[in-house]
Amino acid sequence: MLRSRTLYVYILASRRGTLYIGVTNNLGRRMYEHKHGLVPGFTNKYKVNRLVYFEEFNRADDAIAREKQLKGWSRRRKVALIESLNPRLEDLTGQWLGD
């Protein structure tokens, strides 16, 4: 029997406007890792740790396909998507970390 598991495609932004797109099955844990610099590489180097957008999926292949789709978009299109649901580009992490 297959369990339904929620997956998240998320977009992070730095204070300077750098964007990062990722996928995870535990958004709260992943945001904790990003916020505390526990993820080596791009997000840590460029301080990309503000959650500005996310989508939920029930199937891993759908989440991965959406992540790839978004990564192929222009910056302008990504920003328009973010602003359609989060016009002030507020950090949405608090709802996941209990802040």
Backbone as XML, in Angstrom:
<?xml version="1.0"?>
<chain id="A" units="angstrom">
  <residue number="1" name="MET">
    <atom name="N" x="0.838" y="-1.184" z="0.000"/>
    <atom name="CA" x="0.000" y="0.000" z="0.000"/>
    <atom name="C" x="0.886" y="1.252" z="0.000"/>
  </residue>
  <residue number="2" name="LEU">
    <atom name="N" x="0.607" y="2.180" z="-0.881"/>
    <atom name="CA" x="1.372" y="3.421" z="-0.959"/>
    <atom name="C" x="0.791" y="4.454" z="-0.006"/>
  </residue>
  <residue number="3" name="ARG">
    <atom name="N" x="1.674" y="5.073" z="0.756"/>
    <atom name="CA" x="1.232" y="6.149" z="1.642"/>
    <atom name="C" x="1.241" y="7.463" z="0.885"/>
  </residue>
  <residue number="4" name="SER">
    <atom name="N" x="0.255" y="8.272" z="1.181"/>
    <atom name="CA" x="0.251" y="9.617" z="0.614"/>
    <atom name="C" x="1.208" y="10.470" z="1.442"/>
  </residue>
  <residue number="5" name="ARG">
    <atom name="N" x="2.081" y="11.151" z="0.780"/>
    <atom name="CA" x="3.051" y="11.977" z="1.475"/>
    <atom name="C" x="3.084" y="13.338" z="0.807"/>
  </residue>
  <residue number="6" name="THR">
    <atom name="N" x="2.999" y="14.361" z="1.591"/>
    <atom name="CA" x="3.041" y="15.707" z="1.045"/>
    <atom name="C" x="4.476" y="16.098" z="0.758"/>
  </residue>
  <residue number="7" name="LEU">
    <atom name="N" x="4.675" y="16.631" z="-0.435"/>
    <atom name="CA" x="5.971" y="17.171" z="-0.838"/>
    <atom name="C" x="5.775" y="18.649" z="-1.142"/>
  </residue>
  <residue number="8" name="TYR">
    <atom name="N" x="6.838" y="19.397" z="-1.010"/>
    <atom name="CA" x="6.772" y="20.841" z="-1.213"/>
    <atom name="C" x="7.834" y="21.280" z="-2.216"/>
  </residue>
  <residue number="9" name="VAL">
    <atom name="N" x="7.411" y="22.093" z="-3.151"/>
    <atom name="CA" x="8.335" y="22.826" z="-3.999"/>
    <atom name="C" x="8.352" y="24.226" z="-3.405"/>
  </residue>
  <residue number="10" name="TYR">
    <atom name="N" x="9.541" y="24.729" z="-3.138"/>
    <atom name="CA" x="9.622" y="26.013" z="-2.453"/>
    <atom name="C" x="10.612" y="26.938" z="-3.138"/>
  </residue>
  <residue number="11" name="ILE">
    <atom name="N" x="10.384" y="28.221" z="-2.931"/>
    <atom name="CA" x="11.302" y="29.239" z="-3.447"/>
    <atom name="C" x="11.793" y="30.064" z="-2.268"/>
  </residue>
  <residue number="12" name="LEU">
    <atom name="N" x="13.112" y="30.178" z="-2.185"/>
    <atom name="CA" x="13.752" y="31.010" z="-1.179"/>
    <atom name="C" x="14.308" y="32.251" z="-1.858"/>
  </residue>
  <residue number="13" name="ALA">
    <atom name="N" x="14.449" y="33.305" z="-1.086"/>
    <atom name="CA" x="15.059" y="34.540" z="-1.585"/>
    <atom name="C" x="16.033" y="35.065" z="-0.536"/>
  </residue>
  <residue number="14" name="SER">
    <atom name="N" x="17.058" y="35.724" z="-1.014"/>
    <atom name="CA" x="17.973" y="36.418" z="-0.100"/>
    <atom name="C" x="17.494" y="37.860" z="0.026"/>
  </residue>
  <residue number="15" name="ARG">
    <atom name="N" x="18.061" y="38.581" z="0.931"/>
    <atom name="CA" x="17.720" y="40.006" z="1.079"/>
    <atom name="C" x="18.087" y="40.790" z="-0.190"/>
  </residue>
  <residue number="16" name="ARG">
    <atom name="N" x="19.078" y="40.300" z="-0.921"/>
    <atom name="CA" x="19.526" y="40.977" z="-2.148"/>
    <atom name="C" x="18.740" y="40.527" z="-3.376"/>
  </residue>
  <residue number="17" name="GLY">
    <atom name="N" x="17.835" y="39.547" z="-3.216"/>
    <atom name="CA" x="16.998" y="39.135" z="-4.321"/>
    <atom name="C" x="17.404" y="37.868" z="-5.045"/>
  </residue>
  <residue number="18" name="THR">
    <atom name="N" x="18.450" y="37.190" z="-4.570"/>
    <atom name="CA" x="18.841" y="35.919" z="-5.173"/>
    <atom name="C" x="17.762" y="34.883" z="-4.874"/>
  </residue>
  <residue number="19" name="LEU">
    <atom name="N" x="17.391" y="34.076" z="-5.872"/>
    <atom name="CA" x="16.347" y="33.067" z="-5.707"/>
    <atom name="C" x="16.933" y="31.664" z="-5.749"/>
  </residue>
  <residue number="20" name="TYR">
    <atom name="N" x="16.272" y="30.761" z="-5.040"/>
    <atom name="CA" x="16.630" y="29.348" z="-5.027"/>
    <atom name="C" x="15.347" y="28.534" z="-5.019"/>
  </residue>
  <residue number="21" name="ILE">
    <atom name="N" x="15.290" y="27.473" z="-5.803"/>
    <atom name="CA" x="14.122" y="26.599" z="-5.867"/>
    <atom name="C" x="14.533" y="25.209" z="-5.430"/>
  </residue>
  <residue number="22" name="GLY">
    <atom name="N" x="13.745" y="24.618" z="-4.538"/>
    <atom name="CA" x="14.042" y="23.284" z="-4.053"/>
    <atom name="C" x="12.777" y="22.476" z="-3.835"/>
  </residue>
  <residue number="23" name="VAL">
    <atom name="N" x="12.964" y="21.210" z="-3.475"/>
    <atom name="CA" x="11.842" y="20.313" z="-3.173"/>
    <atom name="C" x="12.191" y="19.536" z="-1.909"/>
  </residue>
  <residue number="24" name="THR">
    <atom name="N" x="11.198" y="19.298" z="-1.047"/>
    <atom name="CA" x="11.414" y="18.582" z="0.200"/>
    <atom name="C" x="10.126" y="17.905" z="0.644"/>
  </residue>
  <residue number="25" name="ASN">
    <atom name="N" x="10.259" y="16.920" z="1.513"/>
    <atom name="CA" x="9.079" y="16.282" z="2.089"/>
    <atom name="C" x="8.790" y="16.805" z="3.491"/>
  </residue>
  <residue number="26" name="ASN">
    <atom name="N" x="9.631" y="17.709" z="3.992"/>
    <atom name="CA" x="9.434" y="18.283" z="5.317"/>
    <atom name="C" x="9.891" y="19.742" z="5.280"/>
  </residue>
  <residue number="27" name="LEU">
    <atom name="N" x="8.960" y="20.619" z="4.989"/>
    <atom name="CA" x="9.316" y="22.028" z="4.796"/>
    <atom name="C" x="9.801" y="22.679" z="6.086"/>
  </residue>
  <residue number="28" name="GLY">
    <atom name="N" x="9.203" y="22.330" z="7.212"/>
    <atom name="CA" x="9.656" y="22.892" z="8.486"/>
    <atom name="C" x="11.098" y="22.544" z="8.777"/>
  </residue>
  <residue number="29" name="ARG">
    <atom name="N" x="11.460" y="21.265" z="8.626"/>
    <atom name="CA" x="12.838" y="20.835" z="8.860"/>
    <atom name="C" x="13.791" y="21.509" z="7.879"/>
  </residue>
  <residue number="30" name="ARG">
    <atom name="N" x="13.390" y="21.558" z="6.618"/>
    <atom name="CA" x="14.258" y="22.133" z="5.588"/>
    <atom name="C" x="14.490" y="23.618" z="5.835"/>
  </residue>
  <residue number="31" name="MET">
    <atom name="N" x="13.450" y="24.332" z="6.260"/>
    <atom name="CA" x="13.627" y="25.758" z="6.534"/>
    <atom name="C" x="14.526" y="25.968" z="7.753"/>
  </residue>
  <residue number="32" name="TYR">
    <atom name="N" x="14.389" y="25.121" z="8.750"/>
    <atom name="CA" x="15.288" y="25.193" z="9.903"/>
    <atom name="C" x="16.742" y="25.053" z="9.432"/>
  </residue>
  <residue number="33" name="GLU">
    <atom name="N" x="16.975" y="24.075" z="8.558"/>
    <atom name="CA" x="18.319" y="23.844" z="8.042"/>
    <atom name="C" x="18.835" y="25.060" z="7.274"/>
  </residue>
  <residue number="34" name="HIS">
    <atom name="N" x="17.982" y="25.640" z="6.424"/>
    <atom name="CA" x="18.400" y="26.824" z="5.658"/>
    <atom name="C" x="18.647" y="28.016" z="6.595"/>
  </residue>
  <residue number="35" name="LYS">
    <atom name="N" x="17.761" y="28.227" z="7.549"/>
    <atom name="CA" x="17.883" y="29.378" z="8.452"/>
    <atom name="C" x="19.143" y="29.309" z="9.313"/>
  </residue>
  <residue number="36" name="HIS">
    <atom name="N" x="19.560" y="28.111" z="9.653"/>
    <atom name="CA" x="20.711" y="27.943" z="10.545"/>
    <atom name="C" x="22.002" y="27.587" z="9.795"/>
  </residue>
  <residue number="37" name="GLY">
    <atom name="N" x="21.978" y="27.742" z="8.486"/>
    <atom name="CA" x="23.183" y="27.524" z="7.694"/>
    <atom name="C" x="23.655" y="26.083" z="7.673"/>
  </residue>
  <residue number="38" name="LEU">
    <atom name="N" x="22.743" y="25.139" z="7.837"/>
    <atom name="CA" x="23.105" y="23.727" z="7.889"/>
    <atom name="C" x="23.130" y="23.068" z="6.514"/>
  </residue>
  <residue number="39" name="VAL">
    <atom name="N" x="22.734" y="23.822" z="5.492"/>
    <atom name="CA" x="22.732" y="23.303" z="4.127"/>
    <atom name="C" x="23.953" y="23.886" z="3.414"/>
  </residue>
  <residue number="40" name="PRO">
    <atom name="N" x="24.975" y="23.069" z="3.197"/>
    <atom name="CA" x="26.164" y="23.606" z="2.533"/>
    <atom name="C" x="25.873" y="23.932" z="1.076"/>
  </residue>
  <residue number="41" name="GLY">
    <atom name="N" x="26.621" y="24.862" z="0.541"/>
    <atom name="CA" x="26.475" y="25.179" z="-0.872"/>
    <atom name="C" x="25.865" y="26.541" z="-1.124"/>
  </residue>
  <residue number="42" name="PHE">
    <atom name="N" x="25.116" y="26.614" z="-2.199"/>
    <atom name="CA" x="24.592" y="27.871" z="-2.735"/>
    <atom name="C" x="23.810" y="28.687" z="-1.710"/>
  </residue>
  <residue number="43" name="THR">
    <atom name="N" x="22.814" y="28.058" z="-1.062"/>
    <atom name="CA" x="21.953" y="28.830" z="-0.161"/>
    <atom name="C" x="22.715" y="29.375" z="1.033"/>
  </residue>
  <residue number="44" name="ASN">
    <atom name="N" x="23.653" y="28.628" z="1.525"/>
    <atom name="CA" x="24.453" y="29.087" z="2.656"/>
    <atom name="C" x="25.419" y="30.183" z="2.222"/>
  </residue>
  <residue number="45" name="LYS">
    <atom name="N" x="26.074" y="29.973" z="1.103"/>
    <atom name="CA" x="27.049" y="30.943" z="0.598"/>
    <atom name="C" x="26.418" y="32.304" z="0.330"/>
  </residue>
  <residue number="46" name="TYR">
    <atom name="N" x="25.218" y="32.305" z="-0.265"/>
    <atom name="CA" x="24.567" y="33.558" z="-0.656"/>
    <atom name="C" x="23.458" y="33.997" z="0.300"/>
  </residue>
  <residue number="47" name="LYS">
    <atom name="N" x="23.356" y="33.342" z="1.473"/>
    <atom name="CA" x="22.369" y="33.701" z="2.501"/>
    <atom name="C" x="20.948" y="33.719" z="1.932"/>
  </residue>
  <residue number="48" name="VAL">
    <atom name="N" x="20.622" y="32.694" z="1.172"/>
    <atom name="CA" x="19.284" y="32.563" z="0.580"/>
    <atom name="C" x="18.476" y="31.710" z="1.553"/>
  </residue>
  <residue number="49" name="ASN">
    <atom name="N" x="17.725" y="32.378" z="2.455"/>
    <atom name="CA" x="17.052" y="31.634" z="3.518"/>
    <atom name="C" x="15.674" y="32.165" z="3.893"/>
  </residue>
  <residue number="50" name="ARG">
    <atom name="N" x="15.093" y="32.987" z="3.034"/>
    <atom name="CA" x="13.746" y="33.520" z="3.297"/>
    <atom name="C" x="12.744" y="32.780" z="2.412"/>
  </residue>
  <residue number="51" name="LEU">
    <atom name="N" x="11.814" y="32.059" z="3.020"/>
    <atom name="CA" x="10.791" y="31.332" z="2.280"/>
    <atom name="C" x="9.767" y="32.330" z="1.759"/>
  </residue>
  <residue number="52" name="VAL">
    <atom name="N" x="9.679" y="32.459" z="0.432"/>
    <atom name="CA" x="8.753" y="33.436" z="-0.147"/>
    <atom name="C" x="7.616" y="32.786" z="-0.939"/>
  </residue>
  <residue number="53" name="TYR">
    <atom name="N" x="7.727" y="31.469" z="-1.202"/>
    <atom name="CA" x="6.696" y="30.792" z="-1.995"/>
    <atom name="C" x="6.839" y="29.287" z="-1.813"/>
  </residue>
  <residue number="54" name="PHE">
    <atom name="N" x="5.694" y="28.591" z="-1.814"/>
    <atom name="CA" x="5.732" y="27.130" z="-1.815"/>
    <atom name="C" x="4.438" y="26.577" z="-2.388"/>
  </residue>
  <residue number="55" name="GLU">
    <atom name="N" x="4.524" y="25.354" z="-2.874"/>
    <atom name="CA" x="3.379" y="24.612" z="-3.379"/>
    <atom name="C" x="3.436" y="23.213" z="-2.772"/>
  </residue>
  <residue number="56" name="GLU">
    <atom name="N" x="2.265" y="22.592" z="-2.572"/>
    <atom name="CA" x="2.186" y="21.242" z="-2.025"/>
    <atom name="C" x="1.820" y="20.247" z="-3.123"/>
  </residue>
  <residue number="57" name="PHE">
    <atom name="N" x="2.390" y="19.050" z="-3.022"/>
    <atom name="CA" x="2.109" y="17.970" z="-3.971"/>
    <atom name="C" x="1.958" y="16.659" z="-3.217"/>
  </residue>
  <residue number="58" name="ASN">
    <atom name="N" x="1.153" y="15.759" z="-3.760"/>
    <atom name="CA" x="0.975" y="14.436" z="-3.164"/>
    <atom name="C" x="1.834" y="13.371" z="-3.832"/>
  </residue>
  <residue number="59" name="ARG">
    <atom name="N" x="2.379" y="13.691" z="-4.980"/>
    <atom name="CA" x="3.188" y="12.719" z="-5.724"/>
    <atom name="C" x="4.571" y="13.300" z="-5.996"/>
  </residue>
  <residue number="60" name="ALA">
    <atom name="N" x="5.587" y="12.479" z="-5.732"/>
    <atom name="CA" x="6.968" y="12.934" z="-5.904"/>
    <atom name="C" x="7.254" y="13.329" z="-7.344"/>
  </residue>
  <residue number="61" name="ASP">
    <atom name="N" x="6.753" y="12.571" z="-8.309"/>
    <atom name="CA" x="7.055" y="12.905" z="-9.701"/>
    <atom name="C" x="6.428" y="14.234" z="-10.106"/>
  </residue>
  <residue number="62" name="ASP">
    <atom name="N" x="5.274" y="14.574" z="-9.539"/>
    <atom name="CA" x="4.656" y="15.877" z="-9.824"/>
    <atom name="C" x="5.490" y="17.013" z="-9.223"/>
  </residue>
  <residue number="63" name="ALA">
    <atom name="N" x="5.970" y="16.811" z="-7.992"/>
    <atom name="CA" x="6.777" y="17.844" z="-7.333"/>
    <atom name="C" x="8.089" y="18.068" z="-8.082"/>
  </residue>
  <residue number="64" name="ILE">
    <atom name="N" x="8.729" y="16.992" z="-8.478"/>
    <atom name="CA" x="10.005" y="17.111" z="-9.192"/>
    <atom name="C" x="9.803" y="17.764" z="-10.555"/>
  </residue>
  <residue number="65" name="ALA">
    <atom name="N" x="8.717" y="17.413" z="-11.230"/>
    <atom name="CA" x="8.421" y="18.033" z="-12.536"/>
    <atom name="C" x="8.184" y="19.534" z="-12.368"/>
  </residue>
  <residue number="66" name="ARG">
    <atom name="N" x="7.467" y="19.918" z="-11.309"/>
    <atom name="CA" x="7.198" y="21.342" z="-11.074"/>
    <atom name="C" x="8.489" y="22.084" z="-10.725"/>
  </residue>
  <residue number="67" name="GLU">
    <atom name="N" x="9.341" y="21.472" z="-9.918"/>
    <atom name="CA" x="10.624" y="22.089" z="-9.580"/>
    <atom name="C" x="11.428" y="22.359" z="-10.856"/>
  </residue>
  <residue number="68" name="LYS">
    <atom name="N" x="11.510" y="21.374" z="-11.719"/>
    <atom name="CA" x="12.250" y="21.535" z="-12.970"/>
    <atom name="C" x="11.623" y="22.611" z="-13.852"/>
  </residue>
  <residue number="69" name="GLN">
    <atom name="N" x="10.285" y="22.630" z="-13.894"/>
    <atom name="CA" x="9.595" y="23.642" z="-14.690"/>
    <atom name="C" x="9.948" y="25.043" z="-14.198"/>
  </residue>
  <residue number="70" name="LEU">
    <atom name="N" x="9.839" y="25.258" z="-12.884"/>
    <atom name="CA" x="10.123" y="26.580" z="-12.314"/>
    <atom name="C" x="11.577" y="26.985" z="-12.536"/>
  </residue>
  <residue number="71" name="LYS">
    <atom name="N" x="12.482" y="26.034" z="-12.419"/>
    <atom name="CA" x="13.901" y="26.348" z="-12.634"/>
    <atom name="C" x="14.173" y="26.784" z="-14.067"/>
  </residue>
  <residue number="72" name="GLY">
    <atom name="N" x="13.323" y="26.367" z="-14.996"/>
    <atom name="CA" x="13.477" y="26.751" z="-16.388"/>
    <atom name="C" x="12.882" y="28.106" z="-16.732"/>
  </residue>
  <residue number="73" name="TRP">
    <atom name="N" x="12.126" y="28.678" z="-15.811"/>
    <atom name="CA" x="11.496" y="29.975" z="-16.056"/>
    <atom name="C" x="12.510" y="31.113" z="-15.938"/>
  </residue>
  <residue number="74" name="SER">
    <atom name="N" x="12.172" y="32.229" z="-16.556"/>
    <atom name="CA" x="12.978" y="33.442" z="-16.407"/>
    <atom name="C" x="12.797" y="33.990" z="-14.990"/>
  </residue>
  <residue number="75" name="ARG">
    <atom name="N" x="13.741" y="34.790" z="-14.571"/>
    <atom name="CA" x="13.635" y="35.427" z="-13.249"/>
    <atom name="C" x="12.357" y="36.244" z="-13.150"/>
  </residue>
  <residue number="76" name="ARG">
    <atom name="N" x="12.043" y="36.983" z="-14.190"/>
    <atom name="CA" x="10.845" y="37.823" z="-14.185"/>
    <atom name="C" x="9.589" y="36.996" z="-13.934"/>
  </residue>
  <residue number="77" name="ARG">
    <atom name="N" x="9.509" y="35.848" z="-14.590"/>
    <atom name="CA" x="8.332" y="34.985" z="-14.429"/>
    <atom name="C" x="8.267" y="34.395" z="-13.013"/>
  </residue>
  <residue number="78" name="LYS">
    <atom name="N" x="9.416" y="34.025" z="-12.449"/>
    <atom name="CA" x="9.452" y="33.508" z="-11.085"/>
    <atom name="C" x="8.984" y="34.573" z="-10.089"/>
  </residue>
  <residue number="79" name="VAL">
    <atom name="N" x="9.482" y="35.777" z="-10.257"/>
    <atom name="CA" x="9.104" y="36.866" z="-9.360"/>
    <atom name="C" x="7.604" y="37.158" z="-9.480"/>
  </residue>
  <residue number="80" name="ALA">
    <atom name="N" x="7.071" y="37.129" z="-10.684"/>
    <atom name="CA" x="5.633" y="37.353" z="-10.878"/>
    <atom name="C" x="4.826" y="36.268" z="-10.168"/>
  </residue>
  <residue number="81" name="LEU">
    <atom name="N" x="5.277" y="35.026" z="-10.229"/>
    <atom name="CA" x="4.594" y="33.936" z="-9.532"/>
    <atom name="C" x="4.614" y="34.178" z="-8.026"/>
  </residue>
  <residue number="82" name="ILE">
    <atom name="N" x="5.768" y="34.495" z="-7.494"/>
    <atom name="CA" x="5.895" y="34.761" z="-6.057"/>
    <atom name="C" x="4.963" y="35.905" z="-5.650"/>
  </residue>
  <residue number="83" name="GLU">
    <atom name="N" x="5.029" y="37.001" z="-6.402"/>
    <atom name="CA" x="4.241" y="38.183" z="-6.054"/>
    <atom name="C" x="2.741" y="37.955" z="-6.200"/>
  </residue>
  <residue number="84" name="SER">
    <atom name="N" x="2.325" y="36.965" z="-7.012"/>
    <atom name="CA" x="0.892" y="36.695" z="-7.164"/>
    <atom name="C" x="0.282" y="36.190" z="-5.857"/>
  </residue>
  <residue number="85" name="LEU">
    <atom name="N" x="1.086" y="35.560" z="-5.008"/>
    <atom name="CA" x="0.591" y="35.055" z="-3.725"/>
    <atom name="C" x="1.236" y="35.723" z="-2.521"/>
  </residue>
  <residue number="86" name="ASN">
    <atom name="N" x="2.348" y="36.379" z="-2.739"/>
    <atom name="CA" x="3.093" y="37.007" z="-1.655"/>
    <atom name="C" x="3.648" y="38.338" z="-2.164"/>
  </residue>
  <residue number="87" name="PRO">
    <atom name="N" x="2.756" y="39.322" z="-2.386"/>
    <atom name="CA" x="3.172" y="40.575" z="-3.034"/>
    <atom name="C" x="4.272" y="41.347" z="-2.311"/>
  </residue>
  <residue number="88" name="ARG">
    <atom name="N" x="4.390" y="41.199" z="-1.014"/>
    <atom name="CA" x="5.420" y="41.920" z="-0.269"/>
    <atom name="C" x="6.694" y="41.101" z="-0.098"/>
  </residue>
  <residue number="89" name="LEU">
    <atom name="N" x="6.702" y="39.899" z="-0.665"/>
    <atom name="CA" x="7.844" y="38.987" z="-0.532"/>
    <atom name="C" x="8.193" y="38.753" z="0.936"/>
  </residue>
  <residue number="90" name="GLU">
    <atom name="N" x="7.163" y="38.593" z="1.756"/>
    <atom name="CA" x="7.367" y="38.341" z="3.180"/>
    <atom name="C" x="7.962" y="36.951" z="3.390"/>
  </residue>
  <residue number="91" name="ASP">
    <atom name="N" x="8.728" y="36.807" z="4.450"/>
    <atom name="CA" x="9.294" y="35.512" z="4.812"/>
    <atom name="C" x="8.189" y="34.680" z="5.465"/>
  </residue>
  <residue number="92" name="LEU">
    <atom name="N" x="7.843" y="33.566" z="4.844"/>
    <atom name="CA" x="6.759" y="32.704" z="5.306"/>
    <atom name="C" x="7.242" y="31.615" z="6.262"/>
  </residue>
  <residue number="93" name="THR">
    <atom name="N" x="8.498" y="31.656" z="6.627"/>
    <atom name="CA" x="9.081" y="30.601" z="7.451"/>
    <atom name="C" x="8.387" y="30.452" z="8.790"/>
  </residue>
  <residue number="94" name="GLY">
    <atom name="N" x="7.952" y="31.542" z="9.383"/>
    <atom name="CA" x="7.359" y="31.502" z="10.724"/>
    <atom name="C" x="6.244" y="30.503" z="10.879"/>
  </residue>
  <residue number="95" name="GLN">
    <atom name="N" x="5.415" y="30.353" z="9.865"/>
    <atom name="CA" x="4.300" y="29.408" z="9.975"/>
    <atom name="C" x="4.784" y="27.962" z="9.986"/>
  </residue>
  <residue number="96" name="TRP">
    <atom name="N" x="6.030" y="27.729" z="9.575"/>
    <atom name="CA" x="6.583" y="26.367" z="9.552"/>
    <atom name="C" x="7.455" y="26.084" z="10.767"/>
  </residue>
  <residue number="97" name="LEU">
    <atom name="N" x="7.988" y="27.120" z="11.376"/>
    <atom name="CA" x="8.882" y="26.926" z="12.504"/>
    <atom name="C" x="8.255" y="27.360" z="13.828"/>
  </residue>
  <residue number="98" name="GLY">
    <atom name="N" x="7.022" y="27.841" z="13.782"/>
    <atom name="CA" x="6.342" y="28.254" z="14.990"/>
    <atom name="C" x="6.818" y="29.591" z="15.529"/>
  </residue>
  <residue number="99" name="ASP">
    <atom name="N" x="7.435" y="30.400" z="14.664"/>
    <atom name="CA" x="7.908" y="31.734" z="15.084"/>
    <atom name="C" x="6.760" y="32.718" z="15.140"/>
  </residue>
</chain>
